[in-house]
C-alpha cells in the first residue's frame, strides 16, 4: 500500500485461513512464498494483508492470539487486571461476554508484552521476504481510558488509584509509548491504532447518557482523547508508520453506535498525529463523506465501504461512484479501499462463511484495480 510502493487496495483484517490467499493468487503470481505466512495449528489462523495487484506488501497476524481486539492488550500492562463485570458490552441486539480491564495499581509498561510476543512471532515468519512488512494492530490509548470508566465499579477503583486524572492520562500515554517503542525495537515499522472512542462519541444517544454527570463537554472529551492518543505518539522514529481505524463496534455482525463523523472531524481528522485513517462508510449509520474535508492534505484515507458484517456483495459500480464522491474531499491518489472492519473482532467472528469472506476480498481487489489503473 501507500508507504511501500503499491497503492489503493487495503482489504481489512481478520479473514480465516491460508486457503484464502491460495485461492486468490498463485505463488507464481506473487514474489512471496504463501507458506511463510501460515500460523500455528489450533489457532484461528486469522491474518491481514495489504494487496497491490498480485503482490503481498504487508501482513499482520490478525490478532489471532487474542480473545478480544482490545482487552488482551490492556491486560498486558502493569497495574491492570482482568475482571468479570456484571454485564458484557451492549451491541445492537446482543450482549458480549462479560470481561473487562480494571486498575490494580499504577499503570506501567511491562517488558515482553503479549503484543510484542505476537509481533516477534509474525516477524520471524516473514524474515526471508524483504518486500513484506509486518504490522501490529493495538487498541488506542483512549480506548483503555474509556474501559477504566466503563461502569460504576471501574470508575470507583480508578478514582481510588488515580484521584488526579492528569496522572492517569500521563501514565496511559507513557505505557503506550513504551509499548510502541518496544515494538519498534523488535523490528515493527507499521502500527495501527484501533479506536472505538470516536465512533461512539458521534452517537447522540450515547452522548446524552455520558454527559449526564457534567464532567465533560463533547469538545472537552475529544480534547482528552487527543491528549491520550497523541501523548503516546510523541518523538517516535521517523520510519515508523502510524495509522488508526475508527470503528462503531463489530461483534457477531452487530454494531454498537451510529452517527456520521461531523461531530468529531475537526478534532480527530485535523489533529490526530497519524499517517492514515481507516474509516467505516458501509451503511447509513456512518453518514456522508463531507467530514473528510477536515483531513489534512497529504494524509491518507482508507474507505471502508464494503461491509464485513453481512455476506451480500455490494454492487461494484456503486462502489466506484462512492469512491468518486469521496474524492471530492480527499485526492484520489490518497484514497484506498477496504472492508469496513474485520471479519472477526473477537473470537466469535461475524456471520459469514469462508466463501463469503473470500468473495468480499475479491470484490475489494477487483474494484480497486479498476479505479486505480
C-alpha positions in Angstrom: 0.0 0.0 0.0 1.0 3.7 0.3 4.3 3.5 2.0 5.6 0.5 0.2 5.2 1.4 -3.5 1.8 -0.1 -4.0 -1.5 1.8 -3.7 -5.1 1.8 -3.1 -6.1 -1.7 -2.1 -6.2 -2.3 1.6 -8.6 -5.1 2.4 -9.3 -5.3 6.1 -8.1 -7.7 8.7 -9.2 -11.0 10.3 -10.0 -13.4 7.5 -9.5 -17.0 8.3 -7.1 -19.4 6.7 -4.2 -19.8 4.4 -6.5 -21.2 1.8 -7.9 -17.7 1.1 -4.7 -16.4 -0.4 -4.0 -19.5 -2.4 -7.4 -19.3 -4.0 -7.0 -15.6 -4.8 -3.5 -15.8 -6.3 -0.9 -18.4 -7.1 2.6 -18.4 -5.7 3.9 -17.9 -9.3 2.0 -14.5 -9.4 3.4 -13.1 -6.2 7.1 -13.0 -5.2 6.3 -14.3 -1.8 6.0 -17.9 -0.5 2.5 -18.3 0.7 3.6 -21.0 3.1 5.7 -18.4 5.0 2.5 -16.6 6.3 0.7 -19.5 7.8 0.2 -19.9 11.6 0.3 -22.4 14.4 -2.2 -25.3 14.3 -5.1 -24.9 16.5 -5.2 -21.1 16.3 -7.9 -19.1 14.4 -5.4 -18.6 11.5 -6.6 -15.0 11.1 -4.4 -12.6 9.2 -4.5 -9.3 7.4 -2.8 -8.4 4.2 -2.4 -5.3 2.1 -2.6 -6.3 -1.6 -1.1 -4.4 -4.6 -2.2 -6.3 -7.7 -0.7 -9.7 -7.0 2.0 -8.8 -4.5 1.7 -9.0 -0.8 3.1 -5.9 0.8 2.1 -6.0 4.4 0.8 -8.7 6.8 -0.4 -8.9 10.4 -1.4 -11.9 12.5 -5.0 -10.6 12.5 -4.9 -10.7 16.4 -5.3 -14.4 16.2 -3.8 -14.9 19.6 -6.3 -12.6 21.3 -9.7 -13.2 22.5 -10.6 -9.6 22.1 -9.2 -6.9 19.8 -8.5 -4.6 22.8 -8.8 -6.2 26.3 -5.8 -8.6 25.8 -3.6 -5.6 25.2 -4.8 -3.9 28.3 -4.3 -7.0 30.4 -0.6 -7.0 29.4 0.1 -3.7 31.1 1.3 -3.5 34.7 -1.4 -2.1 37.1 -4.2 -3.6 35.1 -6.1 -6.8 35.9 -8.6 -9.0 34.1 -12.0 -8.7 35.8 -15.5 -10.1 35.1 -18.2 -7.4 35.3 -21.9 -8.0 35.7 -22.6 -7.3 32.0 -20.7 -7.5 28.7 -20.8 -4.8 26.1 -24.2 -4.0 24.7 -24.5 -4.1 21.0 -27.5 -3.7 18.7 -29.5 -6.8 19.7 -26.7 -8.7 21.5 -24.6 -8.6 24.6 -21.0 -9.8 24.6 -19.2 -12.0 27.0 -18.5 -10.2 30.3 -14.9 -9.2 30.5 -13.1 -6.0 31.5 -9.9 -4.4 32.5 -9.6 -2.7 35.9 -6.9 -0.7 37.6 -5.0 -2.7 40.2 -2.0 -0.3 40.7 -0.2 2.5 38.9 -0.3 1.7 35.2 3.1 1.0 33.6 4.6 -0.9 30.7 5.9 -4.4 31.3 8.5 -5.9 29.0 7.7 -9.0 27.0 4.2 -7.6 26.5 1.9 -10.1 24.7 1.7 -7.8 21.6 5.5 -7.8 21.4 5.5 -11.6 21.6 2.8 -11.8 18.8 4.7 -9.4 16.6 8.0 -11.2 17.1 6.4 -14.5 16.0 5.0 -12.9 12.9 8.3 -11.2 12.1 10.1 -14.5 12.3 7.7 -16.0 9.8 8.5 -13.4 7.1 12.2 -12.9 7.9 13.2 -14.1 4.4 10.7 -11.9 2.5 12.4 -8.5 2.1 9.4 -6.9 0.3 6.9 -7.8 3.1 6.3 -5.6 6.1 4.8 -6.9 9.4 2.2 -4.7 11.0 1.0 -4.8 14.6 -2.6 -3.6 15.5 -3.2 -2.4 19.0 -6.2 -0.6 20.7 -5.8 3.1 21.0 -4.7 4.7 24.4 -8.1 6.5 24.6 -9.8 3.0 24.5 -8.0 2.0 27.7 -9.1 5.2 29.4 -12.8 4.6 28.4 -12.6 1.0 29.7 -11.4 2.2 33.1 -14.6 4.2 33.4 -16.9 1.7 31.7 -19.2 1.2 34.7 -19.6 2.3 38.3 -17.2 -0.4 39.7 -14.4 0.5 37.3 -14.9 4.3 38.0 -14.7 3.7 41.7 -11.5 1.6 41.5 -9.9 4.0 39.0 -10.6 7.0 41.2 -9.1 5.3 44.2 -5.8 4.7 42.4 -5.9 7.9 40.4 -7.6 10.8 42.2 -5.7 13.0 39.9 -6.8 12.2 36.4 -3.9 14.1 34.8 -1.7 11.5 36.3 -3.8 8.7 34.8 -3.7 10.3 31.4 0.1 10.6 31.6 0.6 7.0 32.8 -1.6 5.6 30.0 0.2 7.6 27.3 3.6 6.7 28.7 2.8 2.9 28.9 1.6 3.0 25.3 4.6 4.9 24.1 6.9 2.4 25.7 4.9 -0.4 24.1 5.2 1.3 20.7 8.9 1.8 21.1 9.4 -1.8 22.2 7.6 -3.0 19.1 9.8 -0.7 17.1 12.9 -2.2 18.7 11.7 -5.6 17.8 11.5 -4.6 14.1 8.0 -3.2 13.8 7.7 -0.3 11.3 3.9 -0.2 10.9 1.4 0.1 13.8 -2.4 0.6 13.6 -4.4 2.0 16.5 -7.9 0.5 16.6 -10.2 3.1 18.2 -13.9 2.9 19.0 -13.9 6.0 21.2 -14.5 8.4 18.3 -17.1 6.1 16.7 -19.1 6.1 19.9 -18.9 9.8 20.8 -20.6 10.6 17.4 -23.7 8.8 18.6 -26.1 11.4 20.1 -27.9 8.7 22.2 -24.6 7.7 23.8 -23.5 11.3 24.3 -26.8 12.2 26.0 -26.2 9.5 28.6 -22.5 10.1 29.0 -22.9 13.8 29.5 -25.3 13.5 32.4 -22.5 13.6 35.0 -21.5 17.0 33.6 -17.8 16.2 33.8 -17.1 16.8 30.1 -18.4 18.8 27.2 -18.3 16.9 23.9 -15.4 19.1 22.8 -13.7 18.5 26.1 -13.9 14.8 25.8 -12.4 15.0 22.3 -9.5 17.0 23.7 -9.0 14.3 26.2 -8.9 11.6 23.6 -6.4 13.5 21.5 -4.2 14.1 24.6 -4.2 10.4 25.3 -3.5 9.3 21.8 -1.1 12.0 20.7 0.7 11.7 24.0 1.7 8.2 23.1 2.9 9.3 19.7 5.5 12.0 20.6 9.1 11.7 19.4 8.7 8.4 17.6 11.2 7.3 14.9 10.6 8.8 11.5 10.4 5.5 9.8 7.6 4.2 12.0 4.2 4.4 10.2 1.2 5.0 12.5 -2.4 4.6 11.3 -5.8 4.4 13.0 -9.1 2.6 12.4 -12.2 4.4 13.8 -14.9 1.8 14.5 -18.5 1.8 15.7 -18.4 -1.7 17.1 -18.1 -5.1 15.4 -19.3 -8.1 17.3 -21.1 -11.1 15.8 -22.2 -9.0 12.8 -23.8 -6.4 15.1 -22.9 -2.8 15.9 -22.7 -0.6 19.0 -23.1 3.0 17.8 -24.3 5.2 14.9 -23.6 8.6 13.6 -21.6 10.5 11.0 -18.1 11.8 11.6 -19.1 15.5 11.6 -19.1 16.0 15.4 -15.5 14.7 15.7 -13.9 15.5 12.4 -12.4 18.9 13.3 -10.6 17.1 16.2 -9.6 13.7 15.1 -9.1 14.2 11.4 -7.3 17.5 11.7 -5.3 16.9 14.9 -4.5 13.3 15.5 -0.9 12.5 14.7 -1.4 9.6 12.4 -0.5 8.9 8.7 -3.8 7.4 7.6 -7.4 6.9 8.7 -9.3 3.7 8.2 -12.9 4.8 8.2 -16.3 3.0 8.1 -18.7 4.1 5.4 -20.6 0.8 4.8 -24.1 2.0 5.6 -26.3 4.9 6.6 -25.0 4.7 10.2 -21.7 6.2 9.1 -23.1 9.4 7.4 -21.6 11.0 4.3 -18.1 11.9 3.1 -18.4 15.6 3.9 -16.4 15.4 7.1 -13.4 14.3 5.1 -12.8 17.9 4.3 -11.0 18.1 7.7 -8.4 15.6 6.7 -5.1 17.4 6.1 -3.8 17.4 2.6 -1.4 14.5 2.0 -2.8 12.2 4.7 -4.4 9.0 3.5 -8.0 7.7 4.0 -8.9 4.1 3.6 -12.6 3.9 2.7 -14.4 1.0 4.4 -17.3 0.9 2.1 -17.6 -2.9 1.8 -19.3 -4.4 4.9 -17.7 -7.2 6.8 -20.9 -7.8 8.8 -23.1 -9.3 6.1 -22.5 -11.8 3.2 -24.3 -9.9 0.5 -21.9 -8.4 -2.1 -22.0 -4.7 -2.8 -22.5 -3.5 -6.4 -19.1 -2.7 -8.0 -20.4 0.3 -10.0 -22.0 1.8 -6.8 -18.6 1.3 -5.0 -16.8 3.2 -7.8 -19.3 6.0 -7.6 -18.8 6.3 -3.8 -15.1 6.4 -4.2 -15.6 9.2 -6.8 -17.8 11.1 -4.2 -15.1 10.7 -1.5 -12.5 12.1 -3.9 -14.3 15.5 -3.8 -12.7 15.8 -0.3 -9.5 13.8 -0.5 -7.4 13.4 -3.6 -8.0 10.1 -5.3 -4.3 9.2 -5.0 -4.6 9.4 -1.2 -7.7 7.2 -1.0 -7.7 3.4 -0.6 -10.3 0.7 -0.4 -11.1 -1.9 2.3 -13.8 -3.7 4.1 -15.5 -1.6 6.8 -14.0 -3.6 9.6 -12.7 -7.1 10.3 -14.5 -10.4 9.9 -13.8 -11.4 13.5 -13.0 -8.6 16.0 -13.5 -11.2 18.8 -13.2 -15.0 18.8 -16.9 -15.3 18.0 -16.5 -13.9 14.5 -19.1 -12.4 12.2 -22.0 -14.3 10.5 -20.2 -15.0 7.2 -18.8 -18.2 5.7 -15.3 -18.6 4.5 -16.6 -18.4 0.9 -18.4 -15.1 1.8 -15.2 -13.6 3.1 -13.3 -14.7 0.1 -15.9 -13.1 -2.2 -15.7 -9.8 -0.2 -11.9 -9.7 -0.5 -12.0 -10.4 -4.3 -14.5 -7.6 -4.6 -12.1 -5.2 -2.9 -9.3 -6.3 -5.2 -11.3 -6.1 -8.4 -12.8 -2.7 -7.6 -9.6 -1.1 -6.6 -7.7 -2.4 -9.7 -10.4 -0.8 -11.9 -10.4 2.5 -10.1 -6.7 3.0 -9.7 -5.5 1.7 -13.0 
